Amino acid sequence: MDRSLSAAEWESGAAAFPRQFALTRRFALGTVRNLSVPGDGTRVLFVRTGDGADPVSRLWLWEDGAERELAGPGTLGAAPSGPGSEPERAARERTREQAVGVTDYAADSAGSLVAFTVGGALWAVRTAGGPPFRVPVEGPVTDPRPSPDGTLIAYVREGTLCVVSPAGPDQHHRPGDADGESALGARELAVPEGPGVTYGLTDHVAAESMGRLRGHWWAPDGSALLVARVDTARVARRWLSDPAHPERPPRAIPYPAAGTANAEVTLHLVRLDGTRTEVDTRRTGFEYVATARWDGWGPLVTVQSRDQRTVLTLAADPADGSTEVLDMCEDEHWVELVPGTPCRTESGALVRTSDEGDTRRLTVAGTAVTPPGLQVQAVLGTDGEAVWFSAVQDPTVEHVWRWSPGAAPEQVSRADGVHGAAVGRGTVVLDGLTPRGQRVTVLRAGRAAGGVDAVAEEPALPPEPLFLTLGERGLRAALYLPSWCRPGTAPPRSLPVLLNPYSGPGMRLVVRARHWASCVSRWFAEQGFAVLVTDGRGTPGRGPAWEKAVRGDQLTPVLEDQRDALRAAAVARPFLDLDRVAIRGWSFSGTLAAAAVLRHPDVFHAAVAGAGPSEQRLYDTHWKERFLGHPDQEPGNYDSSSLIQDAPLLRRPLLLIHGTDDDNVAFAHTLRLSAALLAAGRDHSVLPLPGASHLVRDEAAAEQLLPFQARFLKDALAR
């Protein structure tokens, strides 16, 4: 615990924290994001806001040890705004983007031309110098991407894939009458055949559950594009409206709930003359286009079966669209889609991961090249024949590693934390979240060449957790105590306990890094709780068996781990008051919190459940069927992991919180659970957040949410 702060400073920090947390968007503002290393590796592109409380994001260039702003409020000639189209709004929601302005971009292969959107308008800037310039095309524009040589920009407008030649600030497009051209010089390459069809965009489950955020990829020579065609005609619609504004019309979104029809996704080779050829990806039972890219060896695609137990890697012929199966991966539970895989080295060697024994190993050309016990988390890129990846040995730390032929894997990052990287020709940009915040270091030829500054605010309450290993399963946990508890001594009175986990798939909270969730746990500790955070079964970083222990039942083993961690922590720390135990969570952990008081009221005495899926059949196909199977084939799994039938069991205080405009976990989850609780005569509280999505962006609501929860939990445990 940071003893450099006085008691008064701790008290002041606790009072200031909720406001700071809201203003900084969970300390996201001022962080360095979307790093890339185009061209020869001498340049680094990234986005970052002006400071830790500035919500306007800018595009930046790092070169020769210095940063230069390429595009921001002073150069765009207009106040940056939010999303300009429904696809852009959806993309912001999928990436949990909290800033406005230049939040995403794409560059040509040399890093000379960068394209981006602001408020649905298409902009570009040349990194050699000069101001950003607006490319005059009809909007709203989504996902602009320059061709490798920078002579064209591909983008999507209302589901139509278009290309345009970028003009400089002193050039203007002239209206033309040429066939296929608009008055502004853009050409339409792929036009939707009807409602519900788009070209060049992703679909909901690919973006939310598979991590595929893109829908078009240029050929290396710029002659054609690999384009996703998405047809949502069979997908059920959900209608989202804001009850606080009944004058506004609802909006429809195609949402494939578990057991229902998915979008039909096909890939097409679209040439610049508008002709196209479908890529042969259709195989019986393989509904998901999981990944796609186009490298020097041609289009590379993976498709996944509906039951997610088989993934095929396909090489496509760019001439006729025919495909060859390069690799097949199978698993009795599910094949994990590891970020960055598959890809190929410069010689064409296929890079992917393979679950062997209880280790997720890196394989190159079919051979495992990492040792047992080193859990690969993502492939970060290739440079020649070298492969850069992130991996875990200790679940509380994640490092960047490098493998090259004839050599053992080498750990590159050193400091404690969670590290990733952007890779280019001879350049690696290490992006580390450390105990002191974000640290970004540029390495050239293996040597430090400078850094990129993060300007996020320092938290008013610096988290200083005590890391623990608990119980027979070696559960990794972090314990946060109030500032007035001296290290190594028992506090003068017993402390109520607050469990503050996520403990779900895809995320670890018990890491040796300062992240927003650790800051929140620190704040709750300052409210007088002993806060215990535990990563149980189902979380990443401890091997395939640990991750897949939740197959068929997402709640029982996870709840068991939370109970075991609580009891084990209290054995060595008897000041933890097991007669006053609360639990809180959001999303998956919102479900976990509600399940805790419903199913184990003898252990958990109060809960705050935010935006939790209470009826698992309402969640999307890919994510939910991964863990519970198809609801028509394994209905018992959905019953055991849903909460509606547990409503009559409630006898502890429960607060449900949910945004009314949540397109990820629908507000219906909370409404149905509340209705079931009411029907069973069980008292509970509901806090709706009008207009809020899965991420609460409104500053006033975000500022008040933490104190509201703290008051509820204190009152509940005092009863």
C-alpha positions in Angstrom: 0.0 0.0 0.0 1.3 3.4 -0.9 2.2 4.9 2.5 3.4 8.1 0.9 -0.2 9.2 1.0 -1.5 10.6 4.3 -4.8 9.6 5.8 -6.3 12.9 4.7 -5.1 12.3 1.1 -6.6 8.8 1.1 -9.9 10.3 2.3 -9.7 13.0 -0.3 -8.9 10.4 -3.0 -11.8 8.3 -2.0 -14.2 11.3 -2.3 -12.7 12.3 -5.7 -12.5 8.9 -7.3 -16.1 8.5 -8.6 -15.9 11.8 -10.4 -12.5 11.0 -11.8 -13.6 7.6 -12.9 -16.5 9.1 -14.9 -14.5 12.0 -16.4 -11.6 9.8 -17.5 -14.0 7.1 -19.0 -12.6 4.5 -16.6 -9.1 5.9 -17.1 -9.3 5.1 -20.9 -8.7 8.7 -22.0 -5.1 9.6 -22.6 -4.1 5.9 -23.2 -2.2 5.0 -26.3 -4.4 2.8 -28.6 -4.5 1.1 -32.0 -0.7 1.0 -32.5 0.6 -0.1 -35.9 3.9 -0.2 -37.6 3.5 0.2 -41.4 6.0 0.2 -44.2 9.7 -0.1 -43.4 9.2 0.1 -39.6 10.5 3.6 -39.1 7.1 5.0 -38.4 4.5 4.2 -35.7 0.9 5.2 -35.9 -1.5 5.4 -33.0 -4.5 7.3 -31.5 -4.7 9.1 -28.2 -6.7 11.8 -26.7 -5.2 15.2 -25.7 -5.0 14.3 -22.0 -6.6 12.1 -19.4 -9.9 14.1 -19.3 -10.1 15.0 -23.0 -12.7 12.9 -24.8 -11.5 13.9 -28.3 -9.1 11.3 -29.9 -6.4 12.3 -32.3 -4.2 10.5 -34.9 -0.5 10.6 -34.1 2.8 9.6 -35.8 6.0 8.6 -34.0 9.1 8.9 -36.0 12.8 9.4 -35.1 12.0 9.5 -31.4 9.4 12.2 -31.7 5.6 12.4 -31.8 3.6 14.5 -34.2 -0.1 15.0 -34.3 -1.5 14.2 -37.8 -5.2 14.9 -37.2 -7.2 16.4 -34.4 -9.6 19.2 -33.4 -7.3 21.9 -34.7 -6.8 20.4 -38.1 -10.1 18.9 -39.0 -12.0 22.2 -39.3 -15.0 21.0 -37.4 -15.8 19.8 -33.9 -15.3 16.0 -33.9 -18.5 14.1 -33.3 -19.6 10.6 -32.5 -20.5 7.8 -34.9 -22.0 8.8 -38.3 -23.7 5.5 -39.1 -25.4 2.5 -37.5 -22.4 0.2 -38.5 -20.0 2.7 -36.9 -22.1 2.9 -33.8 -22.1 -0.9 -33.6 -18.4 -1.0 -34.1 -17.8 1.5 -31.3 -20.0 -0.7 -29.1 -18.1 -3.9 -30.0 -14.8 -2.3 -29.2 -16.1 -0.4 -26.1 -14.8 2.9 -27.6 -15.4 5.8 -25.3 -13.8 8.7 -27.1 -15.0 10.7 -30.1 -12.9 12.1 -33.0 -10.3 10.0 -34.7 -10.7 6.6 -32.9 -9.7 4.3 -35.7 -7.7 4.4 -38.9 -6.1 2.4 -41.7 -2.9 3.1 -43.7 -1.4 2.0 -47.0 1.4 -0.5 -46.9 4.1 2.2 -46.7 2.4 4.2 -44.0 2.2 7.2 -46.4 -1.6 7.7 -46.6 -3.9 7.2 -43.6 -7.7 7.2 -43.9 -10.2 7.7 -41.1 -13.8 8.9 -40.5 -15.1 11.6 -38.3 -18.9 11.9 -37.9 -19.4 9.7 -41.0 -17.2 11.9 -43.2 -14.2 10.4 -45.0 -10.8 12.0 -44.2 -7.2 11.3 -45.2 -3.8 12.6 -44.3 -0.3 12.1 -45.8 2.3 11.3 -43.1 5.0 13.1 -45.0 3.4 16.4 -44.2 0.4 18.6 -44.8 -3.0 18.9 -43.1 -5.7 16.2 -43.2 -8.1 16.6 -46.1 -11.7 15.6 -46.6 -12.4 13.2 -49.4 -15.7 14.4 -50.9 -17.9 11.3 -51.1 -21.4 10.6 -50.0 -21.7 9.3 -46.5 -22.0 8.1 -43.9 -18.7 6.3 -44.5 -17.7 3.2 -42.5 -14.3 1.4 -42.3 -12.2 3.2 -44.9 -9.0 1.4 -45.9 -6.4 2.6 -48.4 -5.1 0.2 -51.1 -1.6 -1.0 -50.5 -0.1 1.6 -52.9 -2.3 4.4 -51.5 -4.0 5.2 -54.9 -7.5 4.2 -53.7 -9.5 4.1 -50.6 -12.1 1.4 -50.1 -15.0 2.1 -47.8 -18.6 1.1 -47.0 -21.6 3.3 -47.4 -25.0 1.9 -46.4 -23.8 -1.7 -47.0 -22.3 -0.9 -50.4 -18.6 -1.3 -50.9 -17.0 1.6 -52.8 -13.6 2.8 -53.8 -12.4 6.4 -54.4 -9.2 8.0 -55.5 -8.0 10.3 -52.6 -7.5 13.9 -53.5 -5.0 16.1 -51.8 -6.0 19.4 -50.1 -5.5 21.3 -53.4 -7.2 18.8 -55.7 -10.9 18.3 -56.2 -13.0 15.5 -57.8 -15.0 16.6 -60.8 -18.5 15.3 -61.4 -18.4 12.6 -64.1 -20.8 10.6 -66.1 -18.7 7.5 -66.5 -20.5 4.3 -65.9 -20.3 3.2 -62.3 -19.1 6.5 -61.0 -21.0 8.9 -58.7 -20.9 12.7 -59.1 -18.1 12.7 -56.5 -15.8 10.2 -58.3 -16.5 7.2 -56.1 -17.2 3.8 -57.7 -19.6 1.2 -56.3 -18.0 -2.3 -56.4 -20.5 -4.4 -54.6 -24.1 -3.3 -54.1 -26.6 -5.1 -51.8 -29.2 -7.1 -53.6 -31.9 -6.4 -51.1 -32.7 -5.4 -47.5 -30.5 -7.1 -44.8 -27.6 -7.6 -47.2 -24.3 -5.7 -46.8 -20.9 -5.9 -48.4 -17.7 -5.1 -46.6 -19.0 -5.2 -43.1 -18.8 -7.7 -40.3 -21.8 -9.3 -38.5 -22.9 -9.1 -34.9 -21.5 -12.5 -33.6 -18.3 -12.2 -35.6 -17.5 -8.8 -34.0 -18.9 -9.5 -30.5 -18.0 -13.1 -30.0 -15.3 -14.0 -32.5 -13.2 -10.8 -32.6 -13.5 -10.3 -36.4 -14.2 -6.6 -36.7 -13.5 -6.3 -40.4 -15.3 -7.1 -43.6 -12.9 -6.3 -46.4 -9.3 -6.9 -47.2 -7.1 -5.6 -50.0 -5.0 -7.8 -52.2 -1.3 -7.0 -51.8 -1.1 -5.7 -55.4 -4.3 -3.6 -55.0 -6.1 -5.3 -57.9 -9.0 -6.7 -55.9 -10.5 -7.1 -52.5 -11.6 -10.0 -50.4 -15.1 -8.9 -49.3 -17.6 -10.4 -46.8 -21.2 -10.5 -47.9 -23.6 -10.6 -44.9 -27.2 -11.6 -45.3 -29.3 -11.2 -42.2 -32.7 -12.1 -43.8 -33.0 -15.2 -41.6 -31.9 -13.6 -38.4 -34.5 -12.5 -35.9 -34.8 -8.8 -35.2 -34.6 -7.1 -31.9 -36.2 -3.7 -31.4 -34.3 -1.3 -29.1 -35.9 1.9 -27.9 -35.2 4.5 -25.2 -38.2 4.4 -22.8 -37.1 7.9 -21.6 -37.7 9.2 -25.1 -40.9 7.7 -26.4 -41.0 10.2 -29.3 -37.9 8.5 -30.8 -38.5 5.5 -33.1 -37.1 2.2 -32.1 -34.2 0.7 -34.1 -34.0 -2.9 -35.3 -30.9 -5.0 -35.0 -30.4 -8.5 -36.3 -29.5 -10.6 -33.3 -29.1 -14.4 -33.6 -30.0 -15.7 -30.1 -28.8 -19.2 -29.1 -30.4 -21.9 -31.1 -31.7 -19.5 -33.9 -30.5 -18.8 -37.4 -27.2 -17.0 -37.9 -26.5 -14.5 -40.6 -25.3 -16.1 -43.9 -21.7 -14.9 -44.4 -19.9 -15.6 -47.7 -16.6 -14.2 -49.1 -16.1 -12.8 -52.5 -13.2 -11.7 -54.6 -14.2 -8.3 -55.9 -12.1 -6.7 -58.7 -11.8 -3.0 -59.4 -14.0 -3.4 -62.5 -16.8 -4.6 -60.3 -16.7 -8.3 -61.4 -16.6 -10.8 -58.5 -16.1 -14.4 -57.7 -17.4 -16.2 -54.6 -14.8 -17.9 -52.5 -15.6 -21.6 -51.9 -16.1 -21.5 -48.2 -19.5 -23.2 -48.0 -19.2 -26.5 -46.3 -22.1 -28.4 -44.6 -22.2 -27.5 -40.9 -19.6 -24.7 -41.1 -21.7 -21.5 -40.5 -19.0 -19.2 -39.2 -16.4 -17.3 -41.1 -14.1 -16.8 -38.2 -11.1 -15.1 -39.8 -9.9 -13.7 -43.1 -6.8 -12.0 -44.5 -5.0 -11.6 -47.8 -1.2 -11.9 -47.6 1.5 -12.5 -50.2 0.4 -16.1 -50.6 -3.2 -15.3 -51.3 -6.5 -15.2 -49.3 -6.4 -17.2 -46.1 -9.7 -18.0 -44.4 -10.9 -20.0 -41.4 -14.4 -21.4 -41.1 -15.8 -22.9 -37.9 -18.6 -25.5 -37.5 -21.8 -24.5 -35.7 -20.9 -26.7 -32.7 -17.4 -25.0 -32.7 -15.6 -28.3 -32.4 -13.9 -28.1 -35.8 -12.0 -25.2 -37.6 -10.8 -25.5 -41.2 -8.0 -23.2 -42.5 -8.5 -22.6 -46.2 -6.2 -21.2 -48.8 -8.2 -19.5 -51.6 -7.1 -19.2 -55.3 -7.4 -15.5 -56.1 -8.3 -16.3 -59.7 -11.3 -18.6 -59.4 -12.1 -18.7 -55.7 -11.5 -22.4 -55.2 -10.1 -23.4 -51.8 -7.7 -25.9 -50.4 -7.8 -27.2 -46.8 -4.5 -26.3 -45.3 -5.3 -27.4 -41.7 -8.1 -28.9 -39.6 -8.3 -28.4 -35.9 -10.7 -30.4 -33.7 -11.6 -30.3 -30.0 -14.2 -32.3 -27.9 -15.4 -29.1 -26.3 -14.6 -26.2 -28.7 -11.7 -24.9 -30.7 -10.5 -21.6 -29.2 -10.2 -18.8 -31.7 -6.8 -17.3 -30.7 -6.3 -13.6 -31.8 -3.9 -13.2 -34.7 -4.2 -16.8 -35.9 -3.9 -18.3 -38.4 -1.3 -16.3 -40.3 1.7 -17.1 -42.5 5.4 -16.2 -42.4 7.1 -14.6 -45.3 8.0 -18.1 -46.7 4.3 -19.2 -46.4 4.7 -21.3 -43.2 1.3 -21.6 -41.5 1.2 -20.2 -37.9 -1.5 -21.2 -35.5 -2.0 -22.6 -32.0 -2.7 -26.2 -30.9 -4.0 -27.5 -27.6 -1.6 -30.3 -26.7 -2.1 -31.8 -23.3 -2.9 -28.9 -21.0 -0.9 -26.3 -23.0 -1.9 -24.0 -25.8 1.2 -24.1 -27.9 2.4 -22.1 -30.9 2.8 -24.2 -34.1 4.7 -23.2 -37.2 4.4 -25.4 -40.3 2.6 -28.0 -38.2 5.3 -28.3 -35.5 4.9 -27.1 -32.0 7.7 -24.5 -31.2 6.8 -23.5 -27.7 7.3 -25.6 -24.6 4.7 -27.2 -22.4 3.4 -24.9 -19.7 3.8 -21.7 -21.8 0.2 -20.7 -22.6 0.0 -18.8 -25.9 -2.6 -16.0 -25.7 -2.3 -14.3 -29.1 -0.1 -14.1 -32.2 1.0 -10.5 -32.5 2.5 -10.6 -36.0 5.3 -12.0 -38.1 8.5 -10.4 -39.4 10.2 -12.5 -42.1 10.2 -15.9 -40.5 10.1 -14.7 -36.9 6.8 -14.9 -35.0 5.8 -12.6 -32.2 3.3 -13.7 -29.6 2.0 -13.1 -26.1 2.0 -15.9 -23.6 1.5 -16.7 -19.9 3.5 -18.8 -17.5 2.3 -17.2 -14.2 -1.4 -16.3 -14.7 -0.8 -12.9 -13.1 1.7 -11.8 -15.8 1.5 -11.9 -19.6 4.7 -11.3 -21.7 5.6 -10.7 -25.3 7.8 -13.5 -26.8 9.7 -14.0 -30.1 10.3 -17.2 -31.9 12.6 -17.6 -35.0 13.7 -20.8 -36.8 16.5 -22.6 -35.1 16.1 -20.8 -31.8 14.2 -21.3 -28.6 11.4 -18.8 -27.8 12.7 -15.6 -26.3 10.9 -13.5 -23.8 11.1 -9.8 -24.9 9.1 -7.9 -22.3 10.4 -7.9 -18.7 8.4 -5.8 -16.3 5.5 -7.2 -14.4 2.2 -6.6 -16.3 0.1 -7.6 -19.2 2.0 -6.9 -22.5 1.2 -6.8 -26.1 2.9 -5.5 -29.2 2.6 -4.1 -32.7 5.1 -5.5 -35.2 6.7 -4.1 -38.3 9.9 -4.5 -40.4 12.6 -4.6 -37.7 10.4 -2.6 -35.3 8.4 -3.9 -32.3 6.3 -1.5 -30.2 5.8 -3.0 -26.7 2.5 -2.0 -25.1 2.6 -2.9 -21.5 0.0 -2.4 -18.8 2.1 -2.4 -15.7 1.6 -1.8 -11.9 2.3 1.9 -12.7 0.1 2.2 -15.7 0.7 2.0 -19.4 4.2 1.9 -20.8 4.9 1.9 -24.6 8.4 1.3 -25.8 9.7 1.3 -29.4 12.4 -1.3 -30.2 14.4 -1.1 -33.4 16.6 -4.2 -34.1 16.0 -5.3 -30.6 17.2 -2.0 -29.0 15.1 0.7 -27.3 14.6 3.6 -29.8 12.2 5.6 -27.7 8.7 5.5 -26.3 5.2 6.8 -26.8 3.8 8.7 -23.9 0.5 7.8 -22.3 -1.2 10.8 -20.7 -3.9 9.1 -18.8 -4.6 10.5 -15.3 -3.1 8.9 -12.3 -5.9 7.4 -10.1 -6.8 9.3 -7.0 -6.6 5.9 -5.2 -3.6 3.9 -6.4 -4.4 0.2 -6.1 -1.9 -1.8 -4.1 -3.4 -5.3 -3.9 -2.0 -8.3 -2.0 -1.7 -11.2 -4.4 -2.7 -14.6 -3.0 -2.8 -18.2 -4.1 -5.7 -19.9 -2.5 -7.1 -23.4 -2.0 -6.3 -26.8 -3.5 -6.8 -25.4 -7.0 -4.3 -22.7 -6.5 -6.8 -19.9 -7.2 -5.2 -16.6 -8.1 -6.7 -13.8 -6.1 -6.1 -10.2 -5.1 -7.1 -8.7 -1.7 -7.6 -5.0 -1.3 -7.8 -3.5 2.2 -8.7 0.0 3.5 -5.8 2.4 3.8 -6.0 2.4 7.6 -5.1 -1.3 7.7 -1.4 -1.5 8.3 0.5 -4.1 6.3 1.1 -7.3 8.2 -1.3 -6.5 11.1 -4.9 -7.2 11.7 -7.3 -4.2 11.5 -8.8 -3.0 14.7 -12.2 -4.4 13.8 -13.6 -7.1 11.5 -14.3 -6.1 7.9 -17.3 -7.0 5.7 -16.1 -8.8 2.6 -16.9 -7.7 -1.0 -16.2 -10.2 -3.8 -15.6 -8.2 -6.9 -14.7 -10.8 -9.6 -15.3 -11.2 -13.3 -14.2 -14.8 -13.4 -15.6 -15.4 -16.9 -14.2 -16.4 -20.3 -11.8 -14.1 -22.0 -10.7 -11.9 -19.0 -8.4 -12.0 -16.1 -8.6 -9.4 -13.3 -5.9 -10.8 -11.0 -2.9 -9.5 -12.9 0.1 -7.5 -11.8 -1.0 -4.4 -13.6 -3.0 -1.3 -12.8 -6.3 -1.5 -14.7 -9.6 0.3 -14.1 -11.2 -2.7 -12.3 -8.3 -2.7 -9.8 -8.9 1.0 -9.2 -12.6 0.3 -8.5 -11.7 -2.5 -6.1 -9.3 -0.1 -4.3 -12.2 2.5 -4.0 -14.6 -0.1 -2.5 -11.9 -1.1 0.0 -11.7 2.5 1.1 -15.5 2.3 1.8 -14.6 -0.1 4.6 -14.7 -3.5 2.7 -12.1 -6.1 2.4 -12.3 -6.7 -1.4 -11.4 -10.1 -2.7 -11.0 -10.6 -6.5 -10.5 -14.2 -7.7 -10.0 -15.7 -11.2 -11.6 -19.1 -11.2 -12.2 -21.8 -13.7 -13.2 -20.6 -17.1 -10.7 -17.6 -17.1 -7.8 -17.6 -19.6 -4.1 -18.2 -19.0 -4.1 -21.5 -17.1 -4.5 -23.9 -19.9 -7.2 -25.4 -22.0 -8.6 -27.7 -19.3 -9.0 -24.8 -16.9 -10.8 -22.7 -19.6 -13.1 -25.6 -20.6 -14.0 -26.7 -17.2 -17.2 -24.6 -17.6 -18.4 -26.5 -20.7 -22.0 -27.5 -20.0 -22.4 -25.4 -16.8 -21.1 -21.9 -16.5 -22.1 -21.2 -12.9 -21.5 -24.2 -10.6 -17.7 -24.5 -10.9 -17.3 -20.7 -10.9 -19.4 -20.2 -7.8 -17.5 -23.1 -6.1 -14.2 -21.3 -6.8 -15.5 -18.0 -5.4 -16.7 -19.8 -2.2 -13.4 -21.7 -1.8 -11.3 -18.6 -2.3 -13.4 -16.7 0.3 -13.0 -19.4 2.9 -9.3 -19.9 2.2 -8.6 -16.2 2.5 -10.4 -16.0 5.8 -8.4 -18.9 7.3 -5.2 -16.8 7.4 -7.1 -13.5 7.9 -9.8 -14.0 10.6 -10.7 -10.3 10.4 -12.6 -11.1 7.3 -16.2 -11.3 8.5 -17.9 -14.2 6.8 -21.2 -13.2 8.3 -21.1 -10.1 6.1 -20.3 -11.1 2.6 -21.4 -9.2 -0.6 -20.7 -9.7 -4.2 -21.0 -7.4 -7.2 -20.4 -7.8 -10.9 -21.2 -6.7 -14.5 -22.1 -8.7 -17.5 -21.0 -12.3 -16.9 -20.1 -11.4 -13.3 -23.5 -9.8 -13.0 -25.0 -13.2 -13.6 -22.5 -14.7 -11.2 -23.4 -12.1 -8.4 -27.1 -12.8 -8.8 -26.6 -16.6 -8.8 -24.5 -16.3 -5.7 -27.3 -14.9 -3.5 -29.9 -17.1 -5.1 -28.1 -20.4 -4.8 -25.8 -19.8 -1.8 -27.5 -17.4 0.6 -25.6 -19.0 3.5 -22.4 -17.7 2.1 -23.4 -14.5 0.2 -25.6 -12.0 2.0 -26.1 -9.2 -0.6 -25.4 -8.7 -4.3 -25.3 -6.1 -7.0 -25.9 -7.6 -10.5 -25.2 -5.3 -13.5 -26.2 -6.1 -17.0 -26.1 -9.9 -16.4 -27.6 -12.5 -18.8 -30.3 -14.2 -16.6 -31.9 -16.3 -19.4 -29.0 -17.8 -21.4 -31.2 -18.6 -24.4 -31.4 -14.9 -25.1 -27.7 -14.5 -25.6 -26.0 -14.9 -29.0 -25.3 -18.1 -30.8 -21.6 -18.2 -31.1 -20.8 -17.2 -27.5 -23.4 -19.1 -25.7 -23.4 -22.3 -27.7 -19.6 -22.5 -27.2 -20.1 -23.2 -23.5 -23.6 -24.7 -23.4 -24.2 -26.3 -26.7 -27.2 -26.0 -28.9 -30.3 -25.4 -26.7 -32.4 -27.9 -28.7 -29.8 -30.6 -28.1 -28.6 -29.7 -24.6 -31.5 -27.8 -22.9 -30.4 -28.9 -19.4 -27.2 -26.8 -19.8 -29.3 -23.7 -20.3 -31.5 -24.4 -17.4 -28.6 -25.0 -15.0 -26.9 -21.7 -16.1 -30.0 -19.5 -16.2 -31.5 -17.7 -13.2 -35.2 -17.3 -13.9 -36.1 -20.7 -12.3 -34.1 -19.7 -9.2 -36.1 -16.6 -8.5 -38.2 -18.2 -5.7 -34.9 -18.9 -3.8 -34.1 -15.3 -3.2 -33.9 -14.3 0.5 -31.0 -11.8 0.4 -30.9 -8.2 -0.8 -30.4 -8.0 -4.6 -29.9 -4.9 -6.7 -30.3 -5.3 -10.5 -28.8 -2.6 -12.8 -29.2 -2.5 -16.6 -29.0 -0.1 -19.5 -32.2 0.1 -21.5 -30.3 0.4 -24.8 -28.0 -2.6 -24.3 -27.6 -4.5 -27.6 -25.2 -7.0 -26.2 -27.0 -8.2 -23.1 -30.6 -7.1 -23.7 -32.5 -5.2 -21.0 -35.0 -8.1 -21.3 -32.6 -10.2 -19.2 -33.2 -8.0 -16.1 -36.8 -7.4 -16.9 -37.5 -11.2 -17.0 -35.6 -11.9 -13.8 -37.4 -9.0 -12.0 -40.7 -10.3 -13.2 -39.9 -13.8 -11.9 -38.8 -12.4 -8.6 -42.0 -10.3 -8.3 -44.2 -13.3 -9.2 -42.4 -15.3 -6.5 -43.0 -12.5 -3.9 -39.3 -11.8 -3.5 -38.2 -8.3 -2.7 -35.5 -6.8 -4.8 -34.4 -3.5 -6.3 -34.0 -2.5 -10.0 -32.0 0.5 -11.3 -32.7 1.1 -15.0 -30.2 3.3 -16.9 -32.2 5.1 -19.6 -30.4 5.2 -22.9 -27.3 3.3 -21.6 -25.7 0.5 -23.5 -23.6 -2.3 -22.1 -21.0 0.3 -21.4 -22.3 3.3 -19.3 -21.0 6.4 -21.1 -23.1 9.1 -19.5 -20.8 11.0 -17.1 -23.5 11.7 -14.5 -24.7 8.1 -14.4 -21.2 6.7 -14.3 -20.2 9.1 -11.5 -23.1 8.1 -9.3 -23.1 4.4 -9.9 -20.3 3.5 -7.6 -21.6 5.4 -4.5 -25.1 4.1 -5.2 -23.8 0.5 -5.1 -21.7 1.1 -2.0 -24.7 2.5 -0.1 -26.9 -0.4 -1.1 -24.3 -2.9 0.0 -23.6 -1.2 3.3 -27.3 -1.0 4.1 -27.9 -4.6 3.1 -25.1 -6.0 5.2 -26.2 -3.9 8.2 -29.7 -5.5 8.3 
